[in-house]
Structures are given as structure tokens and as C-alpha cells.
């Protein structure tokens, strides 16, 4: 996890084999090498094709992908592309570089025999056009340093400091055990400290590997959905997005929060439109679920559609980023403007009841139904018995935190200089 490198080792008769792979943050490149011990040889048949889905939740390859897929091999390069349901191509180019032995290509495959090792260099593209991108990626692969170790060092120089930006030690001896040993203990009812330490580290590894400063925020599945149309592959801000980013600033990963802030800032006009059209209110309404291509509500079930707390809760990440970094420019130019937009919605949204107290409706307590509205004998599940309520505690907790931070962080609020 410190390097982002995967290694698989095995033995056949007297020969030891190894397959190593990493995805370079520096070179935007997948690098893989097949190796064997002295006296052995690497024999491999290589091709690019849609992955086998196995037991993934939705079976089959999408029709648009299946009907448009093409694969070819020529001159030590493999090419694969298909068309997504948006009409644009995605695909990859793989360069095969054997050390010794022989290479042959044909029928969309490359065969290597009798090699000491084989270096594989892969570049991918999305939302492109296959012939144009094939030519571009082939040129880029032709310029890559033909080694495994050099691009690995460049990648480690970026990935390693991110992973090591925070550390915990709960149980040194347990941390050195294989995964299976603490898992067996956990199955008996108690999570070993070393396993908790490893899970914490793995969560950080997945987060670091799933986002970057100039990319998209971390998604629910990271980058590994397993399905072509993963059901919860979008950004879900009724706790999931927030929870995935709670650790970032405190864990020394403040630099990776920029993807989160930019994602929501770039969609502010749509969020203002949402607030006006859905609720007749000023400010912003951020739907619980959004995708890079859709910032308007698309999940029309009441338990999601009627929850208004996403903007206010996300605003806390903006303010916390300032508190951790002390970046006054970020506070003034980005955090406070976002917080004010979220507060403006609440100013219009809350109404005064007959008792003089503020009321919030429609209101939702995500993933929760108040016990006094639970039908007798009901077994709680995803189908919430009361998807929309009045005055959910969470709405007021978010609003209180938002206005408190806005007062504290504004000029004259006592926390920052005027």
C-alpha cells in the first residue's frame, strides 16, 4: 500500500514466477512485468477484451459496448476500443516488450515464448475516438522509458508521501500477520487491533488511489465497481461523500480535497436553479446524488428528493479545510461564498410555527425513520415507512453548524482577522 504496487508470486516445478503491476500517478500509465527465475522462461498469450463479470450484480456486457468492440494486434502493440452509451469511444493500447524469446501477433492477440521477462505498458482513453486515440497513445508509449523500475520510482515519489502523511500503530505483532489469521479471530466476534490498523490503512490507500487534485472526487466505489453500470457509482452526499472525506484534512491529505471543492463549485449555477425551481428559494439546493454529467435531481424517491441538507453539510468541509490549513484566501474566496449560498437557502426555507419556533419541511432523516412513526410489527428495510417528515434533527444540526461557522469565520466574527 505504501507504493501502490501489486505482486503475485508462484512456483512451477523448480521455476519461480512473479507478476508485478502498478498504475503510475506520474506518467498516467499501467506498467506490468512478467518475470521468472534463472533457467525458466515466460510464455504468454496476451489480448485486450471486456473483463469477465463473474458474480457481479448485473450480468452481461452493455449492448452498445458488445456490438462496437474491436481488438487488433500489430507490431508488438495491442489495440482495443468500444463505444459507450454516450456515443463516444473508450479503450486502450498495450505495448509488449519481451526480454529475449520470440514475439508473434495475429487475430487480435500477441504471443510471447521463451522470454526471460516481458514488460507490458498500457495507456487508456475515455470519451474519445478510437483511431485518433490509438495513434496518440501509440506515440506516447513509444516515448516511455523501457524499464519497470524507473517509472515505479517516479510513481512512488508521489504516492508514497500521500500514504505516509498519517500513521497509526495499534498492535505491531498483529500487523505483521497474514490477512487470514486476524480474519479468523474477527469471525469469532472480536476485531483484532492489527486488523483494524490494516483496514484503516487500506481505506486510505483506496482513497488516495481513487482521486487526485485535478481529477474527480472519490466515488462510492472508488475506481473499482466490477459492473459496467454500477448502481451506486455516483456521488451521494447524504452522508457518503462527507464520510469519505472526514479523514482527509486530519490525515494529512488536504491537497486531495481540492477535487471535492471544485466539483461542487463548478455546478453552482445548476444548484441555484434547483433551489428556485424545486423550492422557490434563493441559495443552492444540492441533490443527494449527482454525477459529473448531471447536477439536477435524478433520484425521485421522497427519502432522497426531499432531503435538503447536502449543501449545508458539504459546507462544513470547506470550513474545516480552512481550520486545518489556515488558508485565509481559501476562506474568503471559496469557503465563505459557498457557505453563504447554503445559508441563504435556509433563510428562505425555514418557516416560523405558531409557537414562534422555526420549522423545516419537507424534512428527512436519511436512512432513518422516527420510531414513533414506525408501523407496528414493521421490519425496517430500505423502503422507509416514513420517507418524509417534519423537523428532522439532522436538518437543524446542519443549519446550526453552518451558521455557527459562518459567523465565526466572517470578518468580525472573532475567529479570523477582519
Order of alpha helices (4+ residues) and beta strands (2+ residues): beta-beta-beta-beta-alpha-beta-beta-beta-beta-beta-beta-alpha-alpha-alpha-alpha-alpha-beta-alpha-alpha-alpha-beta-alpha-alpha-alpha-beta-beta-alpha
